[in-house]
Amino acid sequence: MTLKGKRLLLGVTGGVAAYKAAQLARLLAKEGADVRVAMTEAATRFVTPVTLQALTGQTAWTDLWDPRVPDNMGHIELSRDRDLIIVAPASADFLGKLAGGLADDLLSTLCLARRCPLLVAPAMNVEMWENPAMQRNLHTLRGDGVHFAGPAAGDQACGEVGMGRMLEPEEIVAEVEAFFQPKLLAGKHVVVTAGPTEEPIDPVRVITNASSGKMGYAVARASREAGARVTLVSGPTALATPTGVECVRVRSAEQMFEAVKKAAPGSDVFFAAAAVSDYRVKNRAEQKIKKGAAAGLSLELAENPDILAWVAGQKNAPFCVGFAAESEKLVEHARAKRAKKAVPLLAANLAQHALGADDNEITLFDERGEHALGRAPKLELARRLVAHVAGMLAGEKRARAKA
Ligand code: C5P
């Protein structure tokens, strides 16, 4: 229940993507939010108020003149007690109205009379999106402090391909959750490595580590939620790149090292969450190795560069966070690893608690000792880790100011 207690107003405007608003309303309610719905007349042509009413358990409001609105001041009352207004989908027409400050129906009036922030998820045809009038409106809305979730590029209902597709409901929920996170890393550049690496043996076989990449992706998402610019350097995973995160995809440790050498210098925080292969195959076969071709098979291995140690050893290195997945003696191994890698912070877990799972249990080790982050979903642990790092960065800043 990541949105428990949050009071939201979901505005739905007229566009084909309105059918996704029903799923969005359901997901927001499932996360514990109080979801009040207001629809434009055009939206009701695509999805009925009854559907949204059933999914949120509340009246879906459509009419500025509805006599049931408390005090007959619907345009004020319905958004007054809200923490956030979300307009999804936000049509080209509606964004134009917002930019111009128009208030000619219930939803536009609620938006104009709001006291809370406004998040819009645009949805429109690519030509509409690229139209100079639309771009001018976007510029105005950004200047007015309106928050944007998307749009994305991709297939459109009209058969065209391009920018303007509304984010999927799950992605919009992630943006809403991000909105409520404290901006502890605002203005910072964060680099994260994640996932396993693959070291080729021949064209079809690899040496790899059992790593889903979930923890590293959660750290990337939590950093972005905290307001940072995030570069994620990822080995092969089946995970979607978190919204707003720049992802560089690599396969081998050497490729990961090259990508990190480009991204990490000048960054503020480096999280090394990848399970990097310690060794690569030296005598890699150009063609697929045939079974039985040799009596026994030996692979000659060469040690891979230690990416974290390289970053931590740079002049003006970013704040480095190492990860350790141990199978036993967690405290002993974690302390030794923190010292060996010379990093200020090490996040350790037992591999058997974490591999591939959605939950994890993490203990942090820094110069003050041990800090148990507890057992929780990886995203929640990543948020706690980000908060700890932000606290340590603030402490460093204070110490520098004193010196
Ligand atoms: O030495 P070990 O692999 O146990 O250390 C784990 C930490 O070091 C992790 O943060 C991992 O991402 C990082 N690492 C790295 N490059 C390597 C090996 C590990 O960045 N070649």
Residues whose N, C-alpha, C, O or C-beta is under 5 A from the ligand:
A	BS01	C5P	A272 A273 A274 A275 V276 S277 N304 P305 D306 I307 L308 V321 G322 F323 A324
